Amino acid sequence: MGIKGLQSFLQNSCPDAFTTVNLQEMARVYVAANRGQTPTIVVDAMCCLRYWYTPEAWVHGGQWKEFLASLGTFVETFRAAGIKLVFIFDGVVEQKKRDEWVRRRLTNNTEIAQIFKHIKSRGQQPGRNMFFIPSGLSTFARFALKSLGQEVMCSAREGDYEVAAYGLKNKCLGILGEDSDYLIFNTVPYFSISKLSLGQLVTCMFSREKLCNFLGFHTEDLPLFACLVGNDVMPEGRLGTFHRKCATMCQTNSYGRSKRANTIAAVAEFISHVLQSQRSWNVLDEILPRDLDRKMLYEAVEAYVLPGQSSPWLYPSVSQPKELSYGQETTVCVDQEILQIAIEQHHRGDNSMVCNVLCNGEVECSNTLEDESDHELPGQAVIYRPVRQHIYAILLGAGRGTTKSCPSVKEWFVYPGNPLQHPEMVQAVPLDLPGGTPGVRALWLNRGPEVETLRLQTCLACFHAEDSMDALCAVQAPVAAACCLLIYLFQQVNSLSLEDLDAFLAQTLCLAGKSAHHLKDLQLPYVVSRAVHLSFLFVRGLITMMGANSACGFPFSMDDLMPWKVFDGKLFHQKYLQAHRGCSTEVLLEGNKSMHAQFRTLKSVISDACAAKSRIIQSNCREIGQVRHAGGADQHFTDGQQMHSSPHHSHPYHYQNMGSQWRGPQPGPSRSHLGHSGRGYRSGNRHQRSRGYQFSPRWPQ
């Protein structure tokens, strides 16, 4: 939830309530006092995402190999100090917080528009002051941590509640995060991630007891204090009358420099002096202004009371131990076996989308770096909606075979033009497969080679790529996943060109041979807004594929869908600039001739799959960057202008760190679509079958 201004108030007005601590030394003390127990810190992962994402480049779609390396350093530092980490991610947006979630998403839209304005005007990534975490960072961080051997969980209710509850139940060394709510929960010590010096394992620890001593009440009064000051459930705007009343009663105005600090002090004084002798809900109810929503306040206070704890500000029946369970609505799925599997997978961090659909019939997706002024590129939420509709049909069934009878799911997806005033009701759409849409029981519970084939076919069909299954099974699984996604993207977005396809394929094939260090050193002469938009379309596609993979019973290993296997933002940007300047395949593939055959084959597979749906991928070079002409004058171009293929418009370009010159289009055959024939790809399939080729979802490694 979070209390606006509370940590600043504490640091400025109550310096005794926070101290610098050495976590390794605290761990030694813990071990001495608790023989045989490992000191454990429970991590609010959502609070740590900004701290973990250390790559300088963030606007290109994510530097995922760098991120994985950075996360590995973080984990290893704590492991070497003998400290176990348990990571908890938010797994659901509770209804009482939906209004605040929407408010933040709309604010983010404004911030994103400013980011693209900066890119277009300066051709560079904005400074860290405009930092926006790459799309999917929380999703990919879960799997990155699991790949590093860490314990990861997704919450079944508000994440900070489960973090506080886990820390208390397991007698953890403390909580690592950045949320003032951890000053309110009566739980273990709270450490700041923003103040963490990783090399020395030194950070700030906040003391709720000393804060209470300063404010003049007890720790069990903190939940009431937080809600009367204002948080995500009790918005500050609804408390105006009460705050003015407190300010009138307050004896001091020593925090006059900050209106928020005055409010915090006044509310604390109200609780300390007016209610200290009679601490009960009934007394409070009589004193509060009539226009204050009692039910909302009561529920907001209750949200801070952990299992087994009580509060004087709640009725006694509410103060009983509570079990953590998934969601608060009636479940959509009636198959209890399937529901239990989904909940267990959700708890392990494997399939949040699937569990939300089955349990609540509701899903959400936060902001993506998308240029709302680029009308050639729709929002990712719109592009991938048909995939989600197929996923809903797999999970919830396809009704009685008619569109009207198909079940619907509530979607809270952020995209340009969506005011988020209410959820969109999105109907399930059956798959066009022989025998219809497979049921979730058949995909999840049945075993055997036929089922493995069905799982993969169903997953590919969600992306309209099932006819390319044989060809995709002939390449490594991460490459197959990327190609499946590209088949779908190029079918859905008519403005995508052959140059865009070249860029996507080249970066996918070249990525495998590059280290995090190499990618970190990669320099770009300028940033193009359209390439940024395309990067995030691809990354959001990977997340959508993870949802389809979960729904279909995991025909892919989730590890093969991770971006560090198939995507790097800066590398894609480099390939995009090269492709739209007419660079040859040899340049795109960095002189690696062994990749040429696979590049041509995959390009043919994708082009043929699109052509089969009457989508012919055309060439469309877009002029980008700055060219210095022989006369000395600079001419500026945008990525929305088309490049002419005449050799008279050809000029040399030097690309930093490449060691060679870029050249514009050269005389010779013009670049065009590959057409319908695709003879190389089709004859390849016949050759495979003539050798007795057998389908297997176990891709070559």
C-alpha positions in Angstrom: 0.0 0.0 0.0 2.4 2.7 1.1 2.0 5.9 3.1 3.0 9.0 1.1 5.7 11.0 2.8 6.1 8.8 5.9 9.7 7.7 5.3 10.7 11.3 4.5 8.9 12.4 7.7 10.8 9.8 9.7 14.2 10.6 8.2 13.7 14.4 8.7 11.9 14.5 12.0 12.7 11.3 13.8 16.4 10.4 12.9 16.6 8.0 15.8 14.1 5.7 14.0 16.6 4.6 11.3 20.1 3.3 11.7 22.8 2.0 9.4 23.3 -1.8 9.8 25.7 -4.4 8.5 23.5 -7.4 7.3 26.4 -9.9 7.5 27.1 -8.9 11.1 23.4 -9.2 11.9 23.4 -12.6 10.4 26.2 -13.7 12.6 24.4 -12.5 15.7 21.2 -14.3 14.5 23.1 -17.6 14.1 24.6 -17.3 17.6 21.2 -16.8 19.1 19.4 -19.4 16.9 21.6 -22.4 16.6 20.9 -24.5 13.6 18.7 -21.9 11.8 19.7 -20.1 8.6 19.3 -16.3 8.7 16.7 -15.5 6.1 15.7 -12.2 4.6 12.3 -12.1 2.8 12.5 -9.8 -0.2 9.7 -7.7 -1.6 10.7 -8.3 -5.1 8.5 -5.6 -6.7 10.3 -3.0 -4.6 13.7 -4.2 -5.8 13.2 -4.2 -9.6 14.7 -0.7 -10.1 17.7 -1.6 -7.9 18.3 -4.9 -9.8 18.1 -3.4 -13.2 21.6 -2.0 -13.4 22.2 -1.8 -17.2 22.6 1.8 -18.4 20.4 1.1 -21.4 16.7 0.6 -20.6 14.7 2.1 -23.4 15.5 -0.5 -26.1 13.5 -3.3 -24.7 15.7 -4.6 -22.0 19.4 -5.7 -21.7 18.5 -9.1 -20.4 21.8 -10.9 -20.3 23.2 -7.9 -18.4 20.2 -8.1 -16.0 20.7 -11.8 -15.4 24.4 -11.2 -14.6 23.5 -8.4 -12.3 20.9 -10.5 -10.5 23.5 -13.3 -10.1 25.9 -10.9 -8.4 23.2 -9.8 -6.0 22.3 -13.4 -5.1 25.9 -14.5 -4.7 26.7 -11.7 -2.4 24.1 -12.7 0.1 24.9 -16.4 -0.3 28.5 -15.7 0.5 27.5 -13.9 3.7 25.5 -17.0 4.8 22.1 -15.3 4.3 19.2 -17.1 2.6 16.9 -15.0 0.4 13.2 -15.7 -0.2 11.6 -13.6 -3.0 7.9 -12.7 -3.0 6.3 -11.1 -6.1 2.8 -9.6 -6.4 0.5 -12.1 -7.9 -2.8 -10.3 -7.9 -4.3 -6.8 -7.8 -7.0 -6.7 -5.1 -10.2 -5.0 -6.0 -9.8 -2.4 -3.2 -6.6 -1.3 -4.9 -7.9 -1.2 -8.5 -8.6 2.6 -8.4 -5.1 3.3 -7.3 -3.7 0.8 -9.9 -5.6 2.7 -12.6 -4.4 6.1 -11.4 -0.8 5.0 -11.6 -1.2 3.5 -15.0 -2.7 6.7 -16.4 0.2 8.6 -14.9 2.7 6.2 -16.5 1.1 6.9 -19.9 2.0 10.6 -19.5 5.5 9.7 -18.5 5.9 7.3 -21.5 4.7 10.0 -23.9 7.5 12.3 -22.6 10.0 9.5 -23.1 9.1 9.2 -26.8 9.1 13.0 -27.2 12.7 13.0 -25.9 13.8 10.2 -28.2 12.3 11.9 -31.3 13.8 15.3 -30.5 17.2 14.2 -29.4 17.7 10.7 -30.9 19.0 9.4 -27.6 17.8 7.6 -24.5 16.5 9.9 -21.8 18.5 10.2 -18.5 17.9 8.0 -15.5 15.5 10.7 -14.1 13.0 9.4 -16.7 13.8 5.8 -16.1 10.9 3.4 -16.8 11.5 -0.3 -16.0 11.5 -2.5 -19.1 8.2 -4.3 -19.7 8.0 -7.7 -18.2 10.9 -7.1 -15.7 8.9 -8.6 -12.8 7.9 -11.7 -14.8 11.3 -12.4 -16.1 12.9 -11.7 -12.8 10.9 -14.5 -11.2 12.4 -17.0 -13.7 15.8 -15.5 -13.5 15.9 -16.0 -9.8 14.6 -19.5 -10.1 17.4 -20.3 -12.6 19.8 -19.0 -10.0 18.5 -21.5 -7.5 16.5 -19.1 -5.4 13.1 -19.6 -3.7 10.4 -17.6 -5.4 6.8 -17.2 -4.6 3.8 -15.3 -6.1 1.4 -13.8 -3.7 -2.3 -14.9 -3.5 -3.3 -11.5 -2.1 -1.6 -8.1 -1.7 2.2 -8.7 -1.9 3.3 -6.6 1.0 0.9 -8.4 3.3 2.4 -11.8 2.4 5.9 -10.5 2.7 5.2 -9.2 6.2 3.3 -12.4 7.1 6.1 -14.7 5.9 8.7 -12.7 7.8 6.8 -12.9 11.0 5.8 -16.6 10.7 9.4 -17.8 9.8 11.2 -15.5 12.2 13.2 -14.0 9.4 16.2 -11.7 9.9 14.2 -9.0 8.3 12.4 -7.7 5.2 14.3 -6.1 2.3 12.2 -3.7 0.3 11.1 0.0 -0.2 7.6 0.4 1.1 6.6 2.4 4.2 3.9 -0.2 4.9 6.7 -2.3 6.5 6.8 0.4 9.2 3.1 -0.3 9.9 2.9 -4.1 9.9 3.9 -5.6 13.2 6.5 -7.9 11.8 10.3 -8.3 11.6 12.8 -5.5 11.0 12.6 -3.5 7.7 15.7 -2.9 5.6 15.9 -0.4 2.7 16.8 -1.7 -0.7 17.4 1.8 -2.0 20.1 2.4 0.7 21.7 -1.0 0.2 25.5 -0.9 -0.5 25.8 -4.4 -2.0 29.6 -4.7 -1.7 29.6 -4.1 2.0 26.0 -5.4 2.7 25.3 -2.2 4.5 21.9 -0.5 4.5 19.4 1.4 6.7 17.1 -0.3 9.2 13.9 1.4 10.2 12.4 1.0 13.8 8.7 1.1 14.1 9.0 1.1 17.9 11.1 4.4 17.9 8.7 5.9 15.4 5.8 5.1 17.8 7.7 6.6 20.7 8.2 9.8 18.7 4.5 10.0 17.6 3.2 9.2 21.1 1.3 5.9 20.6 1.7 2.2 20.5 2.7 -0.1 17.6 -0.8 -1.6 17.5 -2.1 1.9 16.7 0.1 2.1 13.5 -2.6 0.5 11.2 -5.1 3.1 12.2 -2.6 5.9 11.9 -1.6 4.8 8.4 -5.2 4.7 7.2 -6.1 8.0 8.7 -3.0 9.7 7.2 -4.0 8.1 3.8 -2.7 5.2 1.8 -3.6 3.3 -1.4 -6.8 2.0 0.1 -7.8 5.1 2.0 -6.9 7.8 -0.5 -5.6 11.1 0.9 -8.3 13.0 -1.1 -11.1 11.3 0.8 -9.7 12.4 4.2 -9.6 16.2 3.6 -12.2 17.1 6.2 -10.7 14.9 8.8 -7.2 16.3 8.1 -8.4 19.8 8.5 -10.0 18.9 11.8 -6.8 17.4 13.1 -4.8 20.4 12.0 -7.2 22.7 13.9 -6.8 20.5 17.0 -3.0 20.1 16.7 -1.0 22.1 19.2 2.1 22.6 17.2 3.0 23.4 13.6 6.7 22.7 13.8 6.6 20.9 10.4 5.4 23.9 8.5 7.8 23.4 5.6 5.8 20.4 4.4 2.0 20.2 4.3 2.2 16.4 4.3 4.5 16.5 7.3 2.0 18.7 9.1 -0.8 16.2 8.3 1.2 13.3 9.6 2.0 15.1 12.9 -1.6 16.3 13.3 -3.1 12.8 12.8 -0.5 11.3 15.2 -1.5 13.9 17.8 -5.2 13.1 17.3 -4.6 9.4 18.0 -2.2 10.1 20.9 -4.3 12.6 22.8 -7.9 12.0 21.9 -8.0 8.2 21.9 -5.3 7.1 24.3 -7.7 6.4 27.2 -10.4 4.6 25.2 -8.9 2.7 22.3 -11.8 1.0 20.5 -13.7 1.1 17.2 -16.9 2.3 18.8 -15.3 5.4 20.3 -13.5 6.1 17.1 -16.7 5.7 15.1 -18.3 8.5 17.2 -15.5 11.0 16.8 -14.7 10.6 13.1 -16.4 13.1 10.6 -19.7 11.8 9.3 -18.5 11.9 5.7 -15.7 9.5 6.3 -16.3 6.0 4.7 -16.4 3.8 7.8 -16.4 0.5 5.9 -13.4 1.5 3.8 -11.5 2.6 6.8 -12.3 -0.6 8.7 -11.2 -2.8 5.8 -8.0 -0.7 5.4 -7.1 -1.2 9.1 -7.9 -4.9 8.9 -5.5 -5.3 5.9 -2.6 -4.5 8.3 -3.4 -7.2 10.8 -1.3 -10.3 10.2 -2.4 -13.9 10.9 -2.6 -14.5 14.7 -2.6 -10.8 15.6 -5.3 -8.6 17.0 -6.1 -4.9 17.0 -8.1 -2.7 19.3 -9.5 -1.0 16.3 -11.3 -4.1 15.0 -14.2 -6.1 16.3 -12.9 -9.2 18.3 -14.2 -11.6 15.7 -11.8 -10.1 13.1 -8.8 -10.6 15.3 -8.7 -14.4 14.8 -5.9 -16.1 12.9 -6.4 -15.9 9.1 -5.3 -18.3 6.4 -3.7 -17.0 3.2 -5.8 -18.0 0.2 -6.0 -17.0 -3.4 -8.3 -14.2 -4.3 -11.6 -13.1 -2.8 -14.1 -13.8 -5.6 -16.0 -17.0 -6.6 -13.7 -19.1 -8.8 -14.5 -19.3 -12.5 -13.1 -22.8 -12.9 -15.3 -25.6 -11.4 -12.7 -28.4 -12.0 -11.1 -28.5 -8.5 -8.2 -30.6 -9.6 -7.2 -28.2 -12.4 -7.8 -25.3 -10.0 -5.5 -26.7 -7.4 -2.7 -27.3 -10.0 -3.1 -23.8 -11.2 -2.9 -22.3 -7.7 0.2 -24.4 -6.9 1.9 -23.3 -10.1 0.9 -19.7 -9.4 2.4 -19.9 -5.9 5.7 -21.1 -7.4 5.7 -18.2 -9.8 5.0 -20.2 -13.0 1.6 -19.0 -14.4 0.1 -15.9 -12.8 -2.1 -15.2 -15.9 -3.5 -18.7 -16.1 -4.4 -18.7 -12.4 -6.0 -15.3 -12.5 -8.2 -16.4 -15.4 -9.2 -19.7 -13.7 -9.8 -18.2 -10.3 -11.1 -14.7 -10.9 -11.9 -14.5 -14.6 -9.8 -11.3 -14.6 -6.4 -10.3 -15.8 -4.4 -7.1 -16.1 -1.3 -5.8 -17.9 0.6 -2.7 -17.0 2.2 0.0 -19.2 4.5 -0.7 -22.1 6.8 1.7 -23.8 4.6 2.3 -26.9 4.5 5.4 -29.0 0.8 6.3 -29.1 1.4 8.8 -31.9 2.7 6.0 -34.2 -0.6 4.9 -35.8 1.2 2.2 -37.9 1.9 0.2 -34.8 -1.1 -0.8 -32.6 -0.8 -1.3 -28.9 0.6 -4.6 -27.8 -2.6 -5.3 -25.8 -4.6 -5.1 -29.0 -2.1 -7.1 -31.1 -2.0 -10.0 -28.7 -5.7 -10.0 -27.8 -6.5 -12.8 -30.3 -3.9 -15.0 -28.6 -5.4 -14.3 -25.2 -8.8 -15.2 -26.6 -7.5 -18.6 -27.6 -5.9 -19.0 -24.2 -9.3 -18.3 -22.6 -10.9 -20.9 -24.8 -8.4 -23.5 -23.7 -8.8 -22.7 -20.0 -12.5 -22.0 -19.8 -13.9 -23.9 -22.7 -15.4 -22.8 -25.9 -19.1 -22.8 -24.9 -21.6 -24.6 -27.1 -19.8 -23.9 -30.3 -21.3 -20.4 -30.9 -19.6 -17.1 -30.3 -22.2 -15.8 -27.9 -21.9 -18.9 -25.7 -18.1 -18.5 -25.2 -17.1 -17.4 -21.8 -15.6 -13.9 -21.2 -12.7 -12.6 -19.2 -12.3 -9.2 -17.6 -9.2 -7.4 -19.0 -7.5 -4.4 -17.5 -4.9 -3.9 -20.2 -3.2 -0.5 -20.7 -3.0 0.7 -24.3 -3.4 4.0 -26.1 -7.0 5.2 -26.1 -8.1 2.9 -23.2 -9.3 5.2 -20.3 -9.4 2.2 -17.9 -12.7 3.3 -16.5 -13.9 -0.3 -16.5 -12.6 -3.7 -17.5 -13.1 -4.8 -21.1 -15.1 -8.0 -21.5 -13.1 -10.2 -23.9 -14.7 -13.4 -25.2 -12.9 -16.7 -25.6 -12.3 -17.7 -29.3 -12.0 -21.4 -30.2 -8.9 -22.6 -32.0 -9.1 -23.7 -35.7 -7.8 -27.2 -35.1 -9.0 -30.6 -36.2 -11.2 -31.8 -33.4 -11.7 -28.3 -32.0 -10.0 -26.7 -29.0 -8.4 -29.2 -26.7 -9.6 -29.1 -23.1 -7.3 -28.1 -20.3 -7.6 -31.5 -18.6 -6.4 -33.3 -21.7 -3.4 -30.9 -22.0 -2.4 -30.9 -18.4 -3.2 -34.4 -17.1 -2.8 -36.8 -20.0 0.6 -38.3 -20.9 2.2 -39.8 -24.0 3.9 -38.7 -27.3 0.5 -37.9 -28.8 -0.2 -35.5 -26.0 3.2 -33.9 -26.3 2.4 -33.2 -30.0 -1.0 -31.9 -29.1 0.4 -29.5 -26.5 2.9 -28.0 -29.0 0.4 -27.9 -31.8 -2.1 -26.1 -29.6 0.4 -23.6 -28.4 1.5 -22.8 -31.9 -2.1 -22.5 -33.0 -2.6 -19.8 -30.5 -0.2 -17.8 -32.6 -1.5 -19.1 -36.0 1.8 -20.9 -36.6 0.7 -24.5 -36.3 1.3 -25.2 -40.0 5.0 -24.4 -39.5 5.4 -26.9 -36.7 7.7 -29.3 -38.6 10.0 -26.5 -39.6 10.1 -25.0 -36.1 10.9 -28.4 -34.5 14.1 -28.6 -36.7 15.7 -25.6 -34.9 16.6 -24.9 -31.3 13.7 -24.3 -29.0 14.4 -20.6 -28.2 14.8 -19.9 -31.9 11.6 -21.8 -32.6 9.7 -19.7 -30.0 11.0 -16.5 -31.5 10.0 -17.5 -35.0 6.5 -18.5 -33.8 6.1 -15.1 -32.3 7.4 -13.4 -35.5 5.0 -15.4 -37.6 2.1 -14.0 -35.5 3.5 -10.4 -35.4 4.0 -10.1 -39.1 0.5 -11.6 -39.8 -1.1 -9.1 -37.4 0.8 -5.9 -38.2 0.8 -4.9 -41.9 3.3 -2.1 -41.5 6.1 -4.5 -40.6 8.6 -4.9 -43.4 11.3 -7.3 -44.7 13.8 -5.0 -43.0 12.1 -5.4 -39.7 12.1 -9.2 -40.2 15.8 -9.2 -41.0 16.5 -7.2 -37.9 14.6 -9.5 -35.6 16.1 -12.7 -37.1 19.6 -11.4 -37.2 19.6 -10.3 -33.5 18.0 -13.7 -32.5 20.7 -15.7 -34.3 23.6 -13.4 -33.2 22.6 -13.2 -29.6 23.7 -16.7 -28.6 27.4 -15.9 -29.2 27.5 -12.7 -27.2 28.3 -12.3 -23.5 26.7 -9.8 -21.2 30.0 -7.8 -21.2 30.0 -7.6 -25.0 26.4 -6.4 -25.1 27.1 -3.9 -22.4 29.9 -2.3 -24.5 27.7 -2.2 -27.6 27.3 1.4 -28.7 24.5 3.0 -30.7 24.9 6.2 -32.6 21.3 7.2 -32.0 17.9 5.8 -30.9 14.9 5.4 -33.1 11.5 5.6 -31.6 10.0 3.0 -33.9 12.7 0.4 -33.0 11.9 1.1 -29.3 8.2 0.4 -29.9 9.0 -2.8 -31.9 11.3 -4.1 -29.1 8.6 -3.9 -26.5 6.1 -5.5 -28.9 8.4 -8.5 -29.1 9.0 -8.6 -25.4 5.3 -8.5 -24.6 4.9 -11.2 -27.1 7.3 -13.4 -25.1 5.2 -12.9 -22.0 2.0 -13.7 -23.9 3.7 -16.9 -25.2 4.6 -17.8 -21.6 0.9 -17.6 -20.8 0.0 -19.8 -23.8 2.7 -22.2 -22.9 1.3 -22.6 -19.3 -2.2 -23.0 -20.6 -1.1 -25.8 -23.0 0.8 -27.8 -20.4 4.3 -26.5 -21.1 5.3 -27.8 -24.5 8.2 -25.4 -24.3 10.5 -25.2 -21.3 9.9 -21.8 -19.7 13.7 -21.3 -19.8 13.6 -21.4 -23.6 11.2 -18.4 -23.6 13.3 -16.1 -21.6 14.6 -13.0 -23.3 18.2 -13.6 -22.4 17.9 -16.6 -24.8 16.2 -14.7 -27.7 16.4 -10.9 -27.3 18.6 -8.0 -26.4 17.4 -4.5 -26.8 20.6 -2.8 -28.0 21.5 -5.7 -30.3 18.1 -5.4 -31.9 18.4 -1.7 -32.3 21.8 -2.2 -34.0 20.3 -4.7 -36.4 17.3 -2.4 -37.1 19.5 0.5 -38.0 21.6 -1.8 -40.2 18.6 -3.4 -42.0 17.0 -0.1 -42.7 20.2 1.3 -44.2 20.2 -1.6 -46.6 23.1 -3.5 -45.1 23.8 -7.0 -46.5 23.0 -10.3 -44.8 26.8 -10.7 -44.3 26.9 -7.4 -42.2 23.7 -8.3 -40.3 25.1 -11.7 -39.4 28.5 -10.1 -38.5 30.4 -12.1 -41.1 29.3 -15.5 -39.6 28.7 -17.5 -42.8 27.5 -20.5 -40.8 24.4 -18.6 -39.9 23.4 -17.7 -43.5 21.6 -20.9 -44.4 19.5 -20.9 -41.2 18.8 -17.2 -41.6 17.4 -17.8 -45.1 15.4 -20.8 -44.1 13.8 -19.1 -41.1 13.0 -16.0 -43.2 11.4 -18.3 -45.8 9.4 -20.1 -43.1 8.0 -16.9 -41.6 7.3 -15.3 -45.0 5.5 -18.4 -46.3 3.4 -18.7 -43.2 2.3 -15.1 -43.7 1.8 -15.6 -47.4 -0.5 -18.5 -46.6 -2.7 -16.0 -44.7 -2.5 -13.5 -47.7 0.0 -11.3 -45.9 2.9 -10.6 -48.2 5.8 -9.0 -46.4 7.1 -6.1 -48.4 10.4 -4.2 -48.4 10.2 -0.7 -46.8 13.5 0.9 -45.9 13.0 3.8 -43.5 15.5 6.7 -43.5 16.9 7.2 -40.1 19.6 9.3 -38.4 21.8 12.0 -39.9 23.8 12.0 -43.1 26.7 14.4 -43.8 26.7 15.2 -47.5 29.8 16.0 -49.6 28.9 19.7 -49.5 29.2 19.7 -45.7 25.5 20.2 -44.9 23.7 17.8 -42.6 20.3 16.3 -43.6 18.1 14.8 -41.0 15.7 11.9 -41.6 13.1 10.2 -39.4 12.3 6.5 -39.3 8.9 7.3 -40.7 10.3 8.4 -44.1 10.9 5.9 -46.9 14.4 5.4 -48.3 14.8 5.4 -52.0 16.8 2.5 -53.5 18.5 4.6 -56.2 22.3 4.4 -55.9 22.4 8.2 -56.2 21.2 8.4 -52.6 23.9 6.1 -51.3 26.3 7.4 -48.8 28.8 5.8 -46.5 27.9 5.5 -42.8 30.3 4.7 -40.0 28.9 2.6 -37.1 30.8 3.0 -33.8 32.6 -0.1 -32.6 31.8 -2.1 -35.8 35.2 -1.6 -37.4 33.6 -1.2 -40.9 31.5 1.3 -42.8 27.7 1.1 -43.4 26.6 1.7 -46.9 23.2 2.6 -48.2 21.5 0.5 -50.9 23.8 -0.6 -53.7 23.0 -1.1 -57.4 21.5 -4.5 -58.1 18.3 -6.4 -57.7 15.8 -4.6 -55.6 14.7 -6.1 -52.2 11.2 -7.5 -52.4 8.9 -10.0 -50.7 9.7 -13.7 -50.9 6.4 -14.6 -52.5 4.2 -17.6 -52.1 6.5 -20.3 -53.5 9.0 -20.8 -50.7 10.4 -23.8 -52.6 13.4 -24.1 -50.4 11.3 -24.5 -47.2 8.8 -26.9 -48.7 11.4 -29.1 -50.3 13.2 -29.2 -47.0 10.0 -30.6 -45.4 9.7 -33.3 -48.0 13.4 -34.2 -47.5 12.8 -34.5 -43.7 9.8 -36.8 -44.2 11.6 -38.9 -46.8 14.2 -39.7 -44.2 11.6 -40.9 -41.8 11.6 -37.7 -39.8 9.6 -38.0 -36.6 8.2 -35.1 -34.7 9.5 -34.6 -31.2 9.1 -31.5 -29.0 12.6 -32.2 -27.7 14.5 -29.6 -29.7 18.2 -29.8 -30.6 20.3 -28.1 -28.0 
